[in-house]
């Protein structure tokens, strides 16, 4: 599992590629945070933590999780 933490260290998102079903919910819901083709592909500075939490909560496979 890869972990991504925002600059303020108030939110950490985990990503488990083995669980991802590639439904693209995250990419469509919050493209300013989730950008394929960029490294890292999750840009924690792209939106407020509350919006990131909401998008992660909508991940149907559980590949994205809020750790902190």
C-alpha beads as a LAMMPS data file, in Angstrom:
LAMMPS data file: protein, C-alpha beads

68 atoms
67 bonds

1 atom types
1 bond types

-500.0 500.0 xlo xhi
-500.0 500.0 ylo yhi
-500.0 500.0 zlo zhi

Masses

1 110.0

Atoms # bond

1 1 1 0.000 0.000 0.000
2 1 1 1.263 3.441 -0.928
3 1 1 0.564 6.328 1.432
4 1 1 0.090 9.981 0.567
5 1 1 0.072 12.710 3.243
6 1 1 -0.854 16.363 2.884
7 1 1 1.630 19.086 3.789
8 1 1 -0.092 19.905 7.082
9 1 1 0.067 16.203 8.006
10 1 1 -3.646 16.212 8.845
11 1 1 -4.675 13.637 6.253
12 1 1 -3.078 10.468 4.910
13 1 1 -4.625 8.479 2.089
14 1 1 -3.651 4.894 1.369
15 1 1 -3.854 3.288 -2.056
16 1 1 -3.796 -0.496 -2.551
17 1 1 -3.439 -1.160 -6.278
18 1 1 -4.316 -4.840 -5.796
19 1 1 -7.866 -3.824 -4.761
20 1 1 -8.417 -1.200 -7.465
21 1 1 -11.140 -2.054 -9.997
22 1 1 -10.323 0.992 -12.162
23 1 1 -13.878 2.345 -12.104
24 1 1 -12.442 5.901 -12.293
25 1 1 -14.713 7.403 -9.617
26 1 1 -11.794 9.212 -7.997
27 1 1 -10.537 10.591 -11.321
28 1 1 -13.950 11.917 -12.267
29 1 1 -14.924 13.223 -8.826
30 1 1 -11.690 15.030 -7.967
31 1 1 -9.395 15.359 -11.010
32 1 1 -7.359 18.077 -9.297
33 1 1 -6.174 15.456 -6.781
34 1 1 -6.231 12.173 -8.718
35 1 1 -4.224 12.520 -11.943
36 1 1 -3.036 9.499 -13.861
37 1 1 0.229 10.090 -15.683
38 1 1 1.648 12.290 -12.923
39 1 1 3.984 11.211 -10.169
40 1 1 2.727 11.028 -7.565
41 1 1 -0.701 10.423 -9.072
42 1 1 -2.413 11.573 -5.867
43 1 1 -1.745 15.287 -5.277
44 1 1 -2.817 15.924 -1.708
45 1 1 -2.486 19.689 -2.206
46 1 1 -5.110 19.651 -4.968
47 1 1 -8.142 20.066 -2.691
48 1 1 -9.258 20.595 0.871
49 1 1 -8.926 17.534 3.136
50 1 1 -12.707 17.286 3.532
51 1 1 -13.174 16.962 -0.239
52 1 1 -10.415 14.352 -0.457
53 1 1 -11.999 12.370 2.398
54 1 1 -15.335 12.440 0.593
55 1 1 -13.839 11.234 -2.699
56 1 1 -11.889 8.465 -0.961
57 1 1 -15.081 7.414 0.833
58 1 1 -16.728 6.938 -2.558
59 1 1 -14.150 4.377 -3.720
60 1 1 -16.257 1.235 -4.295
61 1 1 -13.364 -1.232 -4.161
62 1 1 -11.735 0.054 -0.982
63 1 1 -8.469 0.613 -2.830
64 1 1 -8.427 4.174 -1.487
65 1 1 -8.658 4.573 2.277
66 1 1 -8.267 7.358 4.794
67 1 1 -5.529 6.345 7.213
68 1 1 -5.425 9.518 9.329

Bonds

1 1 1 2
2 1 2 3
3 1 3 4
4 1 4 5
5 1 5 6
6 1 6 7
7 1 7 8
8 1 8 9
9 1 9 10
10 1 10 11
11 1 11 12
12 1 12 13
13 1 13 14
14 1 14 15
15 1 15 16
16 1 16 17
17 1 17 18
18 1 18 19
19 1 19 20
20 1 20 21
21 1 21 22
22 1 22 23
23 1 23 24
24 1 24 25
25 1 25 26
26 1 26 27
27 1 27 28
28 1 28 29
29 1 29 30
30 1 30 31
31 1 31 32
32 1 32 33
33 1 33 34
34 1 34 35
35 1 35 36
36 1 36 37
37 1 37 38
38 1 38 39
39 1 39 40
40 1 40 41
41 1 41 42
42 1 42 43
43 1 43 44
44 1 44 45
45 1 45 46
46 1 46 47
47 1 47 48
48 1 48 49
49 1 49 50
50 1 50 51
51 1 51 52
52 1 52 53
53 1 53 54
54 1 54 55
55 1 55 56
56 1 56 57
57 1 57 58
58 1 58 59
59 1 59 60
60 1 60 61
61 1 61 62
62 1 62 63
63 1 63 64
64 1 64 65
65 1 65 66
66 1 66 67
67 1 67 68
